[in-house]
Amino acid sequence: QVQLVESGGGLVQPGGSLRLSCAASGSIVSIYLMGWYRQAPGNERELVARITRSGITNYADSVKGRFTISRDNAKNTMYLQMNSLNPEDTAVYYCNADILDQYVLKNYWGQGTLVTVSS
């Protein structure tokens, strides 16, 4: 059973930083595209950033220059370094990944971690 587990969310003041982690576990053969998404109250889920297995990245315009996505393939883990946070970044952040287990390639979601930016 493959699982994605996020961690690192919490309450931070405007201008502050947080680092999110997403750890994949289970019968994993390989992890391909990974990404962070977020959903604010009343809004649809939106892409924040994605990263390929080889490290190619792309970001939503709203986070360019402030957020950095990275991954450690040996640890099956992805990260999101978030700097210069503002209240508009408040949302539940979700990890997403295309994972090949022993039998099939599937898309997985984590349970989400809440980020609140407030003074």
FENSUL-V852724 format. One record per pair of residues at least 24 apart in sequence whose ideal C-beta (glycine too) atoms are under 10 Angstrom apart, sorted by the first residue. I is the first residue (numbers start at 0). J is the second residue. D is the distance in Angstrom with one decimal. If there is no record, write none. Layout:
i=I j=J d=D
i=I j=J d=D
This chain:
i=0 j=24 d=8.7
i=0 j=25 d=5.2
i=0 j=26 d=7.5
i=0 j=100 d=8.8
i=1 j=25 d=3.7
i=1 j=26 d=6.7
i=1 j=27 d=6.2
i=1 j=30 d=9.4
i=1 j=75 d=9.8
i=1 j=96 d=8.8
i=1 j=98 d=5.4
i=1 j=99 d=9.5
i=1 j=100 d=5.5
i=1 j=101 d=9.9
i=1 j=105 d=7.5
i=1 j=107 d=5.9
i=2 j=27 d=9.9
i=2 j=98 d=9.8
i=2 j=107 d=7.6
i=2 j=109 d=7.9
i=2 j=110 d=9.0
i=3 j=30 d=9.7
i=3 j=33 d=9.0
i=3 j=75 d=9.4
i=3 j=77 d=8.9
i=3 j=93 d=8.7
i=3 j=94 d=4.8
i=3 j=95 d=7.6
i=3 j=96 d=6.1
i=3 j=98 d=8.3
i=3 j=107 d=5.2
i=3 j=108 d=6.6
i=3 j=109 d=3.8
i=3 j=110 d=8.0
i=4 j=76 d=9.8
i=4 j=94 d=7.9
i=4 j=109 d=6.0
i=4 j=110 d=7.2
i=4 j=112 d=9.1
i=5 j=35 d=8.8
i=5 j=77 d=9.3
i=5 j=79 d=9.3
i=5 j=91 d=9.3
i=5 j=92 d=6.6
i=5 j=93 d=7.1
i=5 j=94 d=5.0
i=5 j=108 d=9.8
i=5 j=109 d=4.6
i=5 j=110 d=6.8
i=5 j=111 d=6.4
i=5 j=112 d=4.1
i=5 j=113 d=9.7
i=6 j=94 d=9.8
i=6 j=109 d=9.5
i=6 j=112 d=6.3
i=7 j=78 d=8.4
i=7 j=79 d=8.1
i=7 j=80 d=9.8
i=7 j=81 d=9.1
i=7 j=92 d=8.7
i=7 j=112 d=6.4
i=7 j=114 d=8.6
i=8 j=81 d=10.0
i=8 j=90 d=9.6
i=8 j=91 d=8.0
i=8 j=92 d=6.4
i=8 j=111 d=8.3
i=8 j=112 d=3.4
i=8 j=113 d=4.9
i=8 j=114 d=4.8
i=8 j=115 d=8.0
i=9 j=112 d=8.3
i=9 j=113 d=7.7
i=9 j=114 d=7.1
i=9 j=115 d=7.3
i=10 j=89 d=9.6
i=10 j=113 d=8.8
i=10 j=114 d=8.4
i=10 j=115 d=4.7
i=10 j=116 d=8.0
i=10 j=117 d=6.7
i=11 j=81 d=8.5
i=11 j=84 d=5.6
i=11 j=88 d=9.0
i=11 j=89 d=9.6
i=11 j=114 d=7.3
i=11 j=115 d=7.3
i=11 j=116 d=5.7
i=11 j=117 d=8.1
i=11 j=118 d=9.8
i=12 j=84 d=8.1
i=12 j=116 d=7.4
i=12 j=117 d=7.3
i=12 j=118 d=5.4
i=13 j=83 d=8.7
i=13 j=84 d=6.5
i=13 j=85 d=5.5
i=13 j=86 d=6.3
i=13 j=87 d=9.8
i=13 j=88 d=9.2
i=13 j=116 d=5.8
i=13 j=117 d=7.5
i=13 j=118 d=5.9
i=14 j=82 d=8.8
i=14 j=83 d=6.2
i=14 j=84 d=6.8
i=14 j=85 d=7.7
i=14 j=116 d=8.9
i=14 j=118 d=9.3
i=15 j=81 d=8.8
i=15 j=82 d=8.3
i=15 j=83 d=8.3
i=15 j=84 d=5.4
i=15 j=85 d=9.7
i=15 j=116 d=7.4
i=15 j=118 d=9.8
i=16 j=65 d=9.4
i=16 j=66 d=10.0
i=16 j=80 d=7.2
i=16 j=81 d=6.2
i=16 j=82 d=4.7
i=16 j=83 d=7.7
i=16 j=84 d=6.7
i=17 j=66 d=9.9
i=17 j=79 d=8.3
i=17 j=80 d=8.1
i=17 j=81 d=5.0
i=17 j=82 d=8.7
i=17 j=84 d=6.7
i=17 j=88 d=9.1
i=17 j=92 d=9.3
i=17 j=112 d=9.5
i=17 j=114 d=6.2
i=17 j=115 d=9.9
i=17 j=116 d=8.8
i=18 j=67 d=9.4
i=18 j=69 d=9.9
i=18 j=78 d=6.2
i=18 j=79 d=7.0
i=18 j=80 d=5.1
i=18 j=81 d=7.1
i=18 j=82 d=9.5
i=19 j=47 d=9.6
i=19 j=66 d=9.5
i=19 j=68 d=9.5
i=19 j=77 d=8.6
i=19 j=78 d=6.6
i=19 j=79 d=4.3
i=19 j=80 d=8.1
i=19 j=81 d=7.0
i=19 j=92 d=5.8
i=19 j=94 d=8.0
i=19 j=112 d=6.3
i=19 j=114 d=7.6
i=20 j=71 d=9.7
i=20 j=74 d=9.7
i=20 j=76 d=6.1
i=20 j=77 d=7.4
i=20 j=78 d=5.5
i=20 j=79 d=8.1
i=20 j=94 d=8.7
i=20 j=112 d=8.9
i=21 j=70 d=8.7
i=21 j=75 d=9.2
i=21 j=76 d=6.6
i=21 j=77 d=4.5
i=21 j=78 d=7.5
i=21 j=79 d=7.9
i=21 j=92 d=9.1
i=21 j=93 d=8.8
i=21 j=94 d=3.4
i=21 j=95 d=8.6
i=21 j=96 d=7.6
i=21 j=109 d=5.9
i=21 j=112 d=8.8
i=22 j=71 d=9.8
i=22 j=74 d=7.5
i=22 j=75 d=6.6
i=22 j=76 d=4.9
i=22 j=77 d=8.3
i=22 j=94 d=8.7
i=22 j=109 d=9.0
i=23 j=70 d=10.0
i=23 j=74 d=9.0
i=23 j=75 d=4.2
i=23 j=76 d=7.2
i=23 j=77 d=8.0
i=23 j=94 d=8.3
i=23 j=96 d=6.2
i=23 j=98 d=6.4
i=23 j=107 d=7.6
i=23 j=109 d=8.9
i=24 j=75 d=7.1
i=24 j=76 d=9.8
i=25 j=75 d=9.1
i=25 j=98 d=8.1
i=25 j=100 d=6.7
i=25 j=101 d=9.6
i=25 j=107 d=9.2
i=26 j=98 d=9.5
i=26 j=99 d=9.8
i=26 j=100 d=4.9
i=26 j=101 d=5.1
i=26 j=102 d=8.8
i=27 j=75 d=6.0
i=27 j=96 d=9.5
i=27 j=98 d=5.9
i=27 j=99 d=7.4
i=27 j=100 d=6.2
i=27 j=101 d=8.9
i=28 j=98 d=8.1
i=28 j=99 d=4.5
i=28 j=100 d=6.2
i=28 j=101 d=6.5
i=28 j=102 d=9.2
i=28 j=103 d=10.0
i=28 j=104 d=9.1
i=29 j=72 d=8.7
i=29 j=75 d=9.5
i=29 j=97 d=9.2
i=29 j=98 d=7.5
i=29 j=99 d=4.7
i=29 j=100 d=9.2
i=29 j=104 d=8.8
i=30 j=70 d=8.1
i=30 j=72 d=7.1
i=30 j=75 d=6.0
i=30 j=76 d=9.5
i=30 j=77 d=8.5
i=30 j=96 d=5.5
i=30 j=97 d=7.2
i=30 j=98 d=5.2
i=30 j=99 d=7.6
i=30 j=107 d=9.4
i=31 j=96 d=7.5
i=31 j=97 d=4.2
i=31 j=98 d=7.4
i=31 j=99 d=7.2
i=31 j=104 d=7.6
i=31 j=106 d=9.7
i=32 j=95 d=8.3
i=32 j=96 d=7.1
i=32 j=97 d=4.9
i=32 j=98 d=9.8
i=32 j=106 d=9.0
i=33 j=68 d=8.1
i=33 j=69 d=9.9
i=33 j=70 d=5.9
i=33 j=72 d=9.7
i=33 j=75 d=9.6
i=33 j=76 d=9.4
i=33 j=77 d=4.6
i=33 j=78 d=10.0
i=33 j=94 d=7.3
i=33 j=95 d=6.9
i=33 j=96 d=4.5
i=33 j=97 d=7.7
i=33 j=98 d=9.0
i=33 j=107 d=9.8
i=34 j=68 d=7.9
i=34 j=77 d=8.2
i=34 j=79 d=9.6
i=34 j=93 d=8.9
i=34 j=94 d=7.7
i=34 j=95 d=4.7
i=34 j=96 d=7.4
i=34 j=97 d=9.2
i=35 j=59 d=9.5
i=35 j=62 d=9.2
i=35 j=66 d=8.2
i=35 j=68 d=6.4
i=35 j=77 d=7.5
i=35 j=78 d=9.2
i=35 j=79 d=4.9
i=35 j=81 d=9.4
i=35 j=92 d=5.9
i=35 j=93 d=7.1
i=35 j=94 d=6.4
i=35 j=95 d=7.5
i=35 j=109 d=9.6
i=36 j=90 d=9.1
i=36 j=91 d=9.2
i=36 j=92 d=7.3
i=36 j=93 d=4.7
i=36 j=94 d=8.1
i=36 j=95 d=5.9
i=36 j=108 d=8.3
i=36 j=109 d=9.6
i=36 j=111 d=9.1
i=37 j=61 d=9.9
i=37 j=62 d=9.2
i=37 j=79 d=9.7
i=37 j=88 d=7.8
i=37 j=89 d=9.0
i=37 j=90 d=3.8
i=37 j=91 d=6.6
i=37 j=92 d=4.9
i=37 j=93 d=6.9
i=37 j=111 d=8.9
i=37 j=112 d=9.9
i=37 j=114 d=7.7
i=38 j=90 d=5.6
i=38 j=91 d=5.3
i=38 j=92 d=8.4
i=38 j=93 d=7.1
i=38 j=111 d=7.8
i=39 j=87 d=8.0
i=39 j=88 d=8.7
i=39 j=89 d=6.2
i=39 j=90 d=4.2
i=39 j=91 d=7.9
i=39 j=114 d=9.9
i=40 j=89 d=8.4
i=40 j=90 d=8.1
i=40 j=91 d=8.9
i=42 j=90 d=7.7
i=44 j=90 d=8.9
i=44 j=91 d=8.7
i=44 j=93 d=6.9
i=44 j=95 d=9.5
i=44 j=108 d=9.5
i=44 j=111 d=9.7
i=45 j=90 d=8.5
i=46 j=95 d=8.9
i=47 j=79 d=7.1
i=47 j=81 d=8.9
i=47 j=88 d=9.1
i=47 j=90 d=8.7
i=47 j=92 d=7.1
i=47 j=93 d=9.0
i=48 j=77 d=9.6
i=48 j=79 d=6.6
i=48 j=81 d=9.9
i=49 j=77 d=9.8
i=49 j=95 d=8.4
i=49 j=96 d=10.0
i=50 j=77 d=6.8
i=50 j=78 d=9.5
i=50 j=79 d=9.6
i=50 j=96 d=9.9
i=52 j=97 d=9.4
i=61 j=85 d=9.7
i=61 j=87 d=7.5
i=61 j=88 d=8.3
i=62 j=88 d=7.7
i=70 j=96 d=9.5
i=77 j=109 d=9.9
i=79 j=112 d=10.0
i=79 j=114 d=9.6
i=81 j=114 d=7.4
i=81 j=116 d=9.2
i=84 j=114 d=7.7
i=84 j=115 d=9.6
i=84 j=116 d=4.6
i=84 j=117 d=9.9
i=85 j=116 d=6.0
i=86 j=115 d=8.8
i=86 j=116 d=5.0
i=86 j=117 d=6.3
i=86 j=118 d=8.5
i=87 j=116 d=7.8
i=88 j=114 d=6.4
i=88 j=115 d=9.2
i=88 j=116 d=5.2
i=89 j=113 d=8.4
i=89 j=114 d=6.3
i=89 j=115 d=5.2
i=89 j=116 d=5.0
i=89 j=117 d=7.1
i=90 j=114 d=6.2
i=90 j=115 d=8.8
i=90 j=116 d=9.2
i=91 j=115 d=9.9
